[in-house]
Structure formats: C-alpha cells, structure tokens
Amino acid sequence: MNKISVIESIIDLDEPEASKDYAMWDNGDCSEIGLCEILLKQLIKEHKEENGEYYDRDIDNIKLR
C-alpha cells in the first residue's frame, strides 16, 4: 500500500468539508501534501469538537491554506 492510499484510507470522505476539499484537488487526484492538509484540517476540527474549550490552543497556530 502506498502513502497516498494509506492517507486516503484514514480521511473521512463522508464528512462534507473533507469531501469538497478532496474533489477540489484535480478531481480527487490529490498529492500526498494535499491529502495531509485535508487530514490535518479534519483532525483539528474533530479535536476542537471533542475537547470544547479545553482543546490545545497551540493548534490554532497551524496555518492551512
């Protein structure tokens, strides 16, 4: 299994924002960097939802496009 397949397998493409971001990258032909960006964005969103006001605010310093 290559890196792209591994990353694609852990992204929740049923989540509307991730699915939209995925489709925007050359109709789903994402680079490893693009996939990592989608995954990171998804993980940050989930982390904030799960931890509410107690999430690690250092995450806010991560810059996404």
Backbone as CSV, one residue per row, in Angstrom:
resi,resn,N_x,N_y,N_z,CA_x,CA_y,CA_z,C_x,C_y,C_z
1,MET,0.854,-1.175,0.000,0.000,0.000,0.000,0.901,1.240,0.000
2,ASN,0.664,2.168,-0.925,1.499,3.372,-0.984,0.982,4.446,-0.027
3,LYS,1.764,5.499,0.157,1.424,6.552,1.112,0.077,7.187,0.807
4,ILE,-0.178,7.450,-0.468,-1.443,8.097,-0.842,-2.624,7.222,-0.440
5,SER,-2.543,5.927,-0.686,-3.631,5.015,-0.323,-3.844,4.972,1.188
6,VAL,-2.754,4.996,1.939,-2.853,4.966,3.398,-3.561,6.224,3.896
7,ILE,-3.139,7.374,3.410,-3.747,8.632,3.850,-5.217,8.676,3.447
8,GLU,-5.512,8.284,2.215,-6.910,8.273,1.751,-7.770,7.363,2.622
9,SER,-7.194,6.285,3.110,-7.977,5.327,3.898,-8.359,5.873,5.271
10,ILE,-7.644,6.881,5.771,-7.985,7.405,7.094,-8.727,8.739,7.047
11,ILE,-8.875,9.319,5.871,-9.676,10.537,5.739,-11.146,10.127,5.679
12,ASP,-11.979,10.834,6.428,-13.419,10.563,6.419,-14.047,11.350,5.274
13,LEU,-14.149,10.706,4.118,-14.691,11.389,2.944,-16.209,11.523,2.993
14,ASP,-16.838,10.973,4.028,-18.274,11.192,4.219,-18.533,12.547,4.872
15,GLU,-17.485,13.134,5.419,-17.593,14.453,6.032,-17.602,15.466,4.886
16,PRO,-18.655,16.298,4.801,-18.833,17.174,3.634,-17.644,18.080,3.303
17,GLU,-17.027,18.697,4.309,-15.923,19.611,4.033,-14.708,18.865,3.478
18,ALA,-14.412,17.703,4.030,-13.282,16.899,3.541,-13.556,16.420,2.119
19,SER,-14.774,16.000,1.884,-15.151,15.529,0.552,-15.020,16.650,-0.477
20,LYS,-15.453,17.857,-0.104,-15.347,19.016,-1.005,-13.878,19.339,-1.272
21,ASP,-13.062,19.358,-0.217,-11.638,19.648,-0.382,-10.969,18.602,-1.272
22,TYR,-11.340,17.351,-1.070,-10.779,16.244,-1.856,-11.119,16.416,-3.338
23,ALA,-12.374,16.754,-3.613,-12.820,16.911,-5.002,-12.163,18.122,-5.683
24,MET,-11.813,19.136,-4.899,-11.204,20.339,-5.459,-9.778,20.075,-5.957
25,TRP,-9.112,19.066,-5.424,-7.738,18.758,-5.827,-7.779,17.923,-7.103
26,ASP,-7.789,18.554,-8.227,-7.757,17.840,-9.520,-8.716,16.666,-9.575
27,ASN,-9.949,16.911,-9.186,-10.996,15.880,-9.216,-10.609,14.636,-8.426
28,GLY,-10.042,14.838,-7.247,-9.708,13.714,-6.386,-8.312,13.155,-6.582
29,ASP,-7.553,13.722,-7.501,-6.187,13.252,-7.724,-5.236,14.090,-6.871
30,CYS,-5.269,13.851,-5.556,-4.514,14.660,-4.604,-3.067,14.199,-4.489
31,SER,-2.212,15.145,-4.225,-0.835,14.812,-3.878,-0.803,14.368,-2.419
32,GLU,0.318,13.827,-1.984,0.455,13.447,-0.579,0.273,14.669,0.313
33,ILE,0.806,15.802,-0.107,0.690,17.032,0.674,-0.766,17.476,0.759
34,GLY,-1.468,17.429,-0.355,-2.882,17.810,-0.361,-3.699,16.920,0.556
35,LEU,-3.442,15.626,0.503,-4.166,14.698,1.371,-3.844,14.945,2.838
36,CYS,-2.582,15.218,3.128,-2.189,15.507,4.512,-2.867,16.775,5.012
37,GLU,-2.996,17.760,4.143,-3.665,19.003,4.518,-5.140,18.740,4.840
38,ILE,-5.795,17.936,4.009,-7.201,17.592,4.255,-7.322,16.834,5.573
39,LEU,-6.445,15.868,5.805,-6.482,15.083,7.044,-6.223,15.965,8.257
40,LEU,-5.237,16.835,8.180,-4.922,17.715,9.300,-6.098,18.627,9.629
41,LYS,-6.704,19.194,8.616,-7.866,20.067,8.802,-8.990,19.299,9.495
42,GLN,-9.193,18.060,9.064,-10.235,17.222,9.649,-9.911,16.879,11.108
43,LEU,-8.656,16.544,11.386,-8.257,16.196,12.743,-8.378,17.388,13.692
44,ILE,-8.021,18.576,13.226,-8.150,19.775,14.056,-9.616,20.023,14.386
45,LYS,-10.470,19.919,13.395,-11.910,20.141,13.605,-12.460,19.134,14.622
46,GLU,-12.115,17.862,14.462,-12.582,16.834,15.393,-12.051,17.074,16.803
47,HIS,-10.782,17.455,16.902,-10.172,17.712,18.201,-10.887,18.847,18.926
48,LYS,-11.199,19.924,18.204,-11.907,21.050,18.810,-13.304,20.636,19.256
49,GLU,-13.999,19.853,18.434,-15.348,19.409,18.788,-15.336,18.509,20.016
50,GLU,-14.354,17.622,20.104,-14.282,16.672,21.213,-13.831,17.316,22.521
51,ASN,-12.999,18.351,22.435,-12.413,18.927,23.640,-12.984,20.287,24.020
52,GLY,-13.865,20.810,23.188,-14.509,22.076,23.512,-13.510,23.148,23.883
53,GLU,-13.782,23.846,24.984,-12.910,24.947,25.377,-11.567,24.474,25.908
54,TYR,-11.396,23.162,26.095,-10.149,22.637,26.655,-9.174,22.128,25.603
55,TYR,-9.454,22.360,24.328,-8.543,21.873,23.301,-7.230,22.648,23.362
56,ASP,-6.183,22.050,22.853,-4.849,22.645,22.867,-4.822,23.820,21.900
57,ARG,-4.754,25.014,22.417,-4.831,26.216,21.582,-3.603,26.394,20.683
58,ASP,-2.544,25.646,20.926,-1.391,25.698,20.022,-1.782,25.274,18.616
59,ILE,-2.838,24.473,18.523,-3.322,24.024,17.217,-3.717,25.219,16.358
60,ASP,-4.179,26.298,16.981,-4.586,27.482,16.218,-3.419,28.118,15.479
61,ASN,-2.196,27.812,15.872,-1.030,28.382,15.216,-0.631,27.624,13.950
62,ILE,-1.279,26.493,13.674,-1.017,25.741,12.450,-1.715,26.459,11.309
63,LYS,-0.971,26.795,10.297,-1.530,27.543,9.180,-1.901,26.611,8.034
64,LEU,-3.158,26.624,7.667,-3.626,25.909,6.494,-3.953,26.952,5.430
65,ARG,-4.052,26.509,4.203,-4.373,27.462,3.141,-5.709,28.077,3.350
